[in-house]
């Protein structure tokens, strides 16, 4: 006999059971971060309570993703875009001014425009920020290629949360999304590149978990490429130690400009598949690399940079 668990879709379920399940579904995944870090808050209220600042100190990247088009401008609202590139020392001044503009600022993150671990700028920036404002949460977003070998340094500079972009755990699928990587001054291509990247991502997640750092995984949903593979990604990264997953709809651009944008139904199905293994984050605003404010609520980027915006026309797209 099959016993059906009571739920909101069961008209015979006791009211107290339904209420209990509703409360469980919105319970904070990370109580210490709820309302302090918008990207690790399980509730919409927590997501909209605190502001975050992204510091664009990372110029280059060590992998090529076919959906990624990095740029410097002040009009696009998506990852990989910033108004200008900062030095670590300039970033400290930006944090100081951001705290005056945005008193609810609680998170300082580095998410580009390139990969934060490809150069030493991000770790240097975190060191300076943590020394000046130890109360601020530090957050790192990376493709994970260098995560295992930078694990100790990440913990030492005070980073509390890490987001790793994992788009596939099948090398054949990953090779379609990111066909080339730069690994220890060598160029790897195709399946060999994918195998190395996936191995390092999973090892890096485990290394973060071992150091008490909370890990979220971002997975870009690419129709016809990894849309049937998201559950396997969630299963694998959960086994490695990730605690949250964010399924992000593809923005058709660069070498994937010909692909369709995922439908709401496709995104929902992918998230439901991932939910079998991990909590799913659903409030992502796909922030710029220099974002400042409460995601989807306030934006202080223009005030923060004022008239000192600097275009970087020679920036490499990788």
C-alpha positions in Angstrom: 0.0 0.0 0.0 1.2 3.5 -0.9 1.0 6.0 1.9 0.7 9.5 0.7 2.3 12.2 2.7 -0.1 15.1 3.7 0.6 18.3 1.8 -0.9 21.5 0.6 -2.3 19.7 -2.5 -4.2 17.1 -0.3 -7.6 18.4 0.7 -7.8 15.8 3.5 -4.5 16.7 5.1 -4.8 18.1 8.6 -4.4 21.9 8.7 -1.5 21.6 11.2 0.4 19.2 8.8 -0.1 21.6 5.9 1.1 24.5 7.9 4.1 22.6 9.1 5.1 21.7 5.6 4.7 25.3 4.4 6.9 26.5 7.3 9.5 23.8 6.5 9.6 24.9 2.8 10.4 28.5 3.8 12.7 27.7 6.7 16.1 29.3 6.5 18.6 27.0 4.9 21.4 28.9 6.6 20.2 30.7 9.7 23.4 32.6 10.2 23.2 33.9 6.6 19.4 34.5 6.4 18.7 38.1 5.9 22.4 38.9 5.8 23.4 37.3 2.5 20.8 37.7 -0.3 22.2 34.8 -2.3 22.0 32.4 0.6 18.7 33.5 2.0 15.9 30.9 1.5 13.0 33.4 1.8 12.1 36.3 -0.3 12.0 38.5 2.8 15.6 37.5 3.7 16.7 38.0 0.1 15.5 41.6 0.1 16.7 42.6 3.5 20.5 43.1 3.1 22.6 44.7 0.4 25.6 43.3 -1.3 28.6 44.8 -3.2 30.5 43.2 -6.0 34.0 44.4 -6.5 35.3 44.1 -10.2 38.9 43.3 -9.5 39.4 40.2 -11.6 40.3 40.9 -15.2 40.9 37.5 -16.9 39.5 34.0 -17.1 41.0 30.6 -17.5 38.1 28.9 -19.3 36.1 29.7 -22.3 32.3 29.4 -21.9 30.2 29.7 -25.1 27.5 31.7 -23.3 29.9 34.2 -21.7 30.6 37.7 -23.1 32.5 39.8 -20.7 32.4 43.6 -21.2 32.8 47.0 -19.6 29.8 49.2 -19.9 27.1 50.8 -17.7 24.0 49.6 -19.5 23.8 45.8 -19.4 22.5 44.1 -16.3 24.1 40.6 -16.3 27.1 38.7 -15.0 30.5 39.5 -16.6 29.8 43.2 -17.0 31.2 46.1 -15.0 31.8 49.8 -15.4 35.5 49.6 -14.8 38.2 47.4 -13.4 39.5 48.2 -9.9 42.8 47.5 -8.1 42.6 46.0 -4.7 43.4 49.3 -3.1 40.8 51.1 -5.2 38.3 48.4 -4.1 38.8 49.3 -0.5 37.8 52.9 -1.2 34.8 51.7 -3.0 33.7 49.6 0.0 34.1 52.7 2.2 31.9 54.8 0.0 29.4 52.0 -0.5 28.8 51.7 3.2 27.9 55.4 3.3 25.5 55.0 0.4 24.0 51.7 1.5 23.8 51.3 5.3 22.3 47.8 5.0 25.4 46.5 3.1 26.4 43.2 4.7 28.2 41.2 1.9 31.2 42.0 -0.2 31.6 39.6 -3.0 34.0 39.2 -6.0 32.4 37.6 -9.1 34.3 38.9 -12.0 34.3 40.1 -14.6 36.8 37.3 -15.0 37.5 34.4 -12.6 38.6 35.7 -9.2 41.1 32.9 -8.7 42.9 33.3 -12.0 44.8 36.3 -10.6 45.8 37.2 -7.1 43.8 40.4 -7.1 40.7 39.0 -5.5 42.5 37.3 -2.5 44.5 40.5 -2.0 41.2 42.5 -2.0 39.6 40.2 0.5 42.6 40.5 2.8 42.4 44.3 2.8 38.6 44.4 3.2 38.5 41.8 6.0 41.2 43.8 7.9 39.2 47.0 7.7 35.7 45.6 8.2 35.8 42.1 9.8 32.0 42.2 10.3 31.3 42.1 6.6 30.6 38.7 5.0 33.0 37.9 2.2 31.8 35.9 -0.8 33.6 34.4 -3.8 32.2 33.2 -7.1 34.4 31.0 -9.3 34.4 28.5 -12.1 36.3 26.2 -9.7 39.3 25.3 -11.8 41.8 26.7 -9.3 39.6 26.1 -6.2 41.5 23.1 -4.8 44.9 24.7 -4.8 43.6 28.0 -3.5 41.5 26.4 -0.7 43.8 27.3 2.2 44.2 30.9 1.0 40.4 31.4 0.6 39.9 30.3 4.2 42.8 32.5 5.5 41.4 35.7 4.0 38.0 35.3 5.7 35.7 34.1 2.9 32.6 32.6 4.4 30.6 31.6 1.3 31.7 30.3 -2.2 29.6 29.9 -5.3 31.0 27.5 -8.0 29.5 27.5 -11.5 29.1 23.8 -12.4 27.2 23.4 -15.7 27.8 19.7 -16.2 29.5 16.6 -14.6 29.5 14.7 -17.9 32.7 15.6 -19.8 30.9 15.3 -23.2 28.3 17.9 -22.2 30.8 20.1 -20.4 33.0 20.1 -23.5 30.2 21.6 -25.5 29.7 24.5 -23.0 33.4 25.2 -22.2 35.6 23.7 -25.0 38.9 25.2 -23.9 40.7 25.8 -20.5 44.1 27.2 -19.5 45.5 24.8 -16.9 49.0 25.4 -15.4 50.2 27.2 -18.6 48.8 24.5 -20.8 45.9 24.7 -23.2 43.4 21.8 -22.8 40.6 21.2 -25.2 37.4 19.2 -25.5 36.8 16.2 -23.2 40.3 16.5 -21.7 39.6 20.1 -20.6 36.1 19.1 -19.3 37.5 16.2 -17.3 40.0 18.4 -15.6 37.5 21.2 -14.9 34.9 18.8 -13.4 37.5 17.0 -11.3 38.7 20.3 -9.8 35.2 21.7 -9.3 34.1 18.7 -7.2 37.5 18.5 -5.3 37.2 22.2 -4.7 33.7 22.0 -3.3 34.9 19.2 -1.0 37.8 21.4 0.1 35.5 24.3 0.9 33.2 22.0 2.9 36.1 20.7 4.9 37.0 24.2 5.9 33.5 25.1 7.0 32.8 27.4 4.0 29.2 27.3 2.7 29.0 26.4 -1.0 26.3 27.3 -3.5 26.4 25.9 -7.1 25.3 28.0 -10.1 24.2 25.9 -13.1 23.4 27.7 -16.4 20.4 26.0 -18.0 21.3 25.6 -21.7 18.4 24.2 -23.8 19.4 21.2 -25.8 22.7 20.9 -24.1 22.4 20.3 -20.3 18.7 20.7 -19.7 18.2 16.9 -19.1 21.4 16.8 -17.0 20.7 19.2 -14.2 19.6 16.5 -11.7 22.9 14.7 -12.2 24.8 17.9 -11.6 22.8 18.5 -8.3 23.4 14.9 -7.2 27.2 15.1 -7.8 27.8 18.5 -6.2 25.6 17.6 -3.2 27.8 14.5 -2.7 30.9 16.7 -2.8 29.5 19.1 -0.2 27.4 21.8 -1.8 24.4 22.9 0.1 22.4 25.1 -2.4 21.9 25.2 -6.1 20.9 28.1 -8.4 19.6 27.1 -11.8 20.1 30.1 -14.0 18.3 30.5 -17.4 20.7 31.0 -20.3 21.0 34.5 -21.7 21.5 33.7 -25.5 24.6 35.6 -26.5 28.2 35.1 -27.7 28.6 31.6 -29.3 25.2 30.5 -27.9 23.3 33.4 -29.3 21.5 31.0 -31.7 20.0 29.0 -28.9 16.5 29.7 -27.4 16.0 31.2 -24.0 14.7 28.6 -21.6 11.0 28.7 -21.1 9.5 29.1 -17.6 8.4 25.5 -17.8 11.9 24.3 -18.6 13.4 26.3 -15.7 10.7 24.9 -13.4 11.4 21.3 -14.4 15.1 21.7 -14.0 14.7 23.2 -10.6 12.3 20.4 -9.5 14.9 17.8 -10.7 17.7 19.6 -8.7 15.4 19.8 -5.6 15.6 16.1 -5.2 19.2 16.5 -4.0 19.7 20.1 -2.9 17.8 23.2 -1.7 17.2 25.4 -4.7 17.7 29.2 -4.8 15.1 30.9 -6.9 15.6 34.7 -6.3 18.7 35.2 -8.5 18.9 38.6 -10.3 21.9 37.6 -12.4 23.9 40.5 -11.0 26.6 42.6 -12.7 30.2 42.2 -11.5 30.0 45.7 -9.9 26.5 45.5 -8.5 25.7 47.5 -5.3 22.5 47.4 -3.4 19.7 45.0 -2.6 19.2 42.6 -5.6 16.0 43.5 -7.5 15.2 46.4 -5.0 17.9 49.0 -5.1 20.9 49.9 -7.2 23.7 52.3 -6.1 26.2 51.4 -8.8 25.8 54.8 -10.6 26.1 56.8 -7.4 29.1 54.7 -6.4 31.1 55.2 -9.5 29.7 58.6 -10.5 31.5 60.2 -13.4 34.6 58.2 -13.0 33.4 55.3 -15.2 36.2 54.0 -17.4 35.6 51.8 -20.5 38.1 49.0 -21.2 37.9 48.4 -24.9 40.9 46.0 -24.9 39.3 43.6 -22.5 39.7 40.0 -23.7 36.6 37.9 -24.1 38.7 34.7 -23.7 
